[in-house]
Amino acid sequence: MRMLIAILVCLYVLPFLVLRQAEAGVVSTFNEEFNGSTLDPNWMIWDGYALKYPADITNHAIFAMTGSHLSISALGGVEHNMWWLEHAQATRIFEGSGVYEIKVDSSFDGDQQFGFIFESGPGTFMILMLYAHDKIWGYVERFSNVDGVQHRTTFPGCCNYGYDTGLIVPASGPYWLRVILKDDSLPTNRHWKFEWSADGILWNTIIDDVLEGTNSSSNIGVIQNVGIFAGNQPYSYSAFDARFDYYRTYPISALPVEGPSNLVATPGNQQISLSWDRVDDATEYSIYRSNTSGGPYTFLATATNTSYLDTGLVNGTLYAYVVAAHVNSI
């Protein structure tokens, strides 16, 4: 008799969500799935290349709703780079501290980039992105336009490609990016945490630090807008179609915290037995299941102890599990 295969993908914790009125300067929960044929009017479209070269219509960026994605695309051969404000972006009014998350269903096959932009005005912004140049790199840059002079700072440090994700170009998606921002009226107290993921569950930290100084040339001032952007690199000017699957915001208190460890699956005849270590202060555990490694996962059941028996399964079928421990609200 064939045995079941259990693949344990990741462990994370979801705190209880407490419904309350959104505080000033704190994001509310917002999910933009980019479904349908029209973009919500609260999004503001900006094409830097088109503004600089209005007559070169052929090379302007194209913004399109595909029914399941917002596509921001540009032909190859010309530069659409944030260095010269020639990238393409869609932004919304900035709400404040919170978690900002996107998913992009695009492949990297050249010199390309996409990510988040937080800006106070044209030429003054923070960009947090993935970009492709031989490898896939995590990259953060701060731009400050002071009296017509553009000041650019690259993190982590000068003359560095950035954070190495370990992925080699060409590399297929999807990709998840997340910014956890603790905003402050003083830029020197503003804290940025930038993460990426290959599955939306396991997150890798690119940068976790204060990235601004006191001088106007070393901070981005009061953030007015936040959103997404896409472009290419100043090497081969690769064509790119960045397909944004979703854009989400939620309070920092809703972030997962450290979760169960030592998740073990024991396969049997038409069943899989799961067990994991206890999480302090956990009141219950939620179990999620998928037939695909990496998900998407579907809610299966809750348990008040540290084990669960999943029955009625089909022998010879792949099953992937995620266990979430619910704790009291942070």
Secondary structure, DSSP 8 states (H G I E B T S, - for coil): ----EEEEEEEE-----------TTB---EEE---BSS--TT-EEEEHHHHH-TT-GGGS-EEEE-BS-EEEEE-SSS---GGGT--EEEEEE---BEEEEEEE---B-SSEEEEEEEEEETTEEEEEEEEESSEEEEEEEEEEEETTEEEEEEET-SS---EEEEEESSB---EEEEEEEE--SSGGG-EEEEEEESSSSS-EEEEEEE---SSGGG---S--EEEEEEEE-TTT---EEEEEEEEEEE-GGGS--S-----EEEEETTEEEEE----TTEEEEEEEEESSTT---EEEEEESSSEEEEES--TT-EEEEEEEEEE---
